[in-house]
Amino acid sequence: MTAPADTTELWIRRFHRSPRARARLLALPHAGGGASYYFPLSRDLAPDIEVLAVQYPGRQDRRDEPCVETVEDLADLLVDIVEPWADLPLALFGHSMGASVAFEVAVRLRECGVTPACLVASGRRAPSAPRDERVHQRDDAGLLDEIRTLDGTQGPLLSDPEIVAMVLPAIRSDYRAAETYRFTPGTPRLDCPIHVLIGDSDPKVSRPEADRWAEHTTAACTVEEFPGGHFYLADHQAAVNARIAALVTRAL
């Protein structure tokens, strides 16, 4: 099935169109994040790899749309939009909640006969390694404290009441989706390599939890650590982007 062009443009942002790209990378944001977070990644990978940055409903220019409530529903909505882009080798990248969404999209693509070039999962435990987390049930102050703890760069923005009122509903909805997501036992393993990137002091994922991504593929699984916490990739942007490019290129 091919998604209508207007629907595709709602979901997929191509900041650096690359008609001669050798591959495409679908980039899925973290909880509360938007497609614009991946502008630097798109810039650094073009023109050899074209980045397709996903814009979830409920934020930025889609802020008037209702948020999608579950990781599975997001994957269901995305698979028909993503499949037509697999005329070139298609890799998937997701950070935090985006890694869970990327995995579920990969599962659905497999059911459609599409094998991703690779899956790069950042800052996220393996689907088979859930935690009982309930941040989404906190009051607004508690949720904001969590965000400030994980991403210190958000402090100045989150002191503005108007910005908080605008972004908090999407953040809470995404946290609910991420924290209630549970892997379905018996789901067939992927056939593509899985590469896991984590911060060595990330409170959201330990090395053993990252290692368990190997349970979800029949191909290779690698785990690499960078200095830093949950948003290590912001602190080491050039190095992380170069590593992602290398992993995708290796899979071609």
MONOR-V999841 format. One record per residue. N is the residue number from 1. RES is the residue in one letter. NEAR is the number of other ideal C-beta (glycine too) atoms within 10 Angstrom. Layout:
n={N N}
res={RES RES}
near={NEAR NEAR}
This chain:
n={1 2 3 4 5 6 7 8 9 10 11 12 13 14 15 16 17 18 19 20 21 22 23 24 25 26 27 28 29 30 31 32 33 34 35 36 37 38 39 40 41 42 43 44 45 46 47 48 49 50 51 52 53 54 55 56 57 58 59 60 61 62 63 64 65 66 67 68 69 70 71 72 73 74 75 76 77 78 79 80 81 82 83 84 85 86 87 88 89 90 91 92 93 94 95 96 97 98 99 100 101 102 103 104 105 106 107 108 109 110 111 112 113 114 115 116 117 118 119 120 121 122 123 124 125 126 127 128 129 130 131 132 133 134 135 136 137 138 139 140 141 142 143 144 145 146 147 148 149 150 151 152 153 154 155 156 157 158 159 160 161 162 163 164 165 166 167 168 169 170 171 172 173 174 175 176 177 178 179 180 181 182 183 184 185 186 187 188 189 190 191 192 193 194 195 196 197 198 199 200 201 202 203 204 205 206 207 208 209 210 211 212 213 214 215 216 217 218 219 220 221 222 223 224 225 226 227 228 229 230 231 232 233 234 235 236 237 238 239 240 241 242 243 244 245 246 247 248 249 250 251 252}
res={M T A P A D T T E L W I R R F H R S P R A R A R L L A L P H A G G G A S Y Y F P L S R D L A P D I E V L A V Q Y P G R Q D R R D E P C V E T V E D L A D L L V D I V E P W A D L P L A L F G H S M G A S V A F E V A V R L R E C G V T P A C L V A S G R R A P S A P R D E R V H Q R D D A G L L D E I R T L D G T Q G P L L S D P E I V A M V L P A I R S D Y R A A E T Y R F T P G T P R L D C P I H V L I G D S D P K V S R P E A D R W A E H T T A A C T V E E F P G G H F Y L A D H Q A A V N A R I A A L V T R A L}
near={8 10 19 10 8 7 13 16 13 16 19 21 20 16 17 16 10 18 6 7 18 14 20 25 27 27 26 29 23 25 25 24 24 21 25 16 18 26 14 17 24 24 12 17 26 16 12 14 25 22 29 24 24 24 20 28 17 20 23 16 12 17 14 7 13 10 20 20 13 16 26 19 14 25 22 14 17 24 20 16 22 27 19 11 16 17 8 15 19 24 28 29 27 26 28 27 25 31 30 25 31 29 28 26 29 30 20 18 23 17 10 13 8 15 16 25 22 29 28 26 30 29 27 29 23 25 22 15 17 14 11 5 13 11 18 19 12 14 8 12 7 11 19 18 14 16 21 14 12 19 18 12 10 18 11 9 12 17 11 11 8 7 13 16 10 13 21 16 15 22 26 19 22 28 22 18 23 23 19 15 18 11 18 9 6 5 14 10 14 23 12 22 20 27 25 26 25 26 21 11 12 24 10 17 22 14 12 11 19 24 14 17 25 17 14 21 18 11 15 13 21 14 18 13 15 20 11 18 20 22 20 23 25 16 14 17 13 9 13 23 19 13 17 25 17 11 21 25 17 12 19 13}
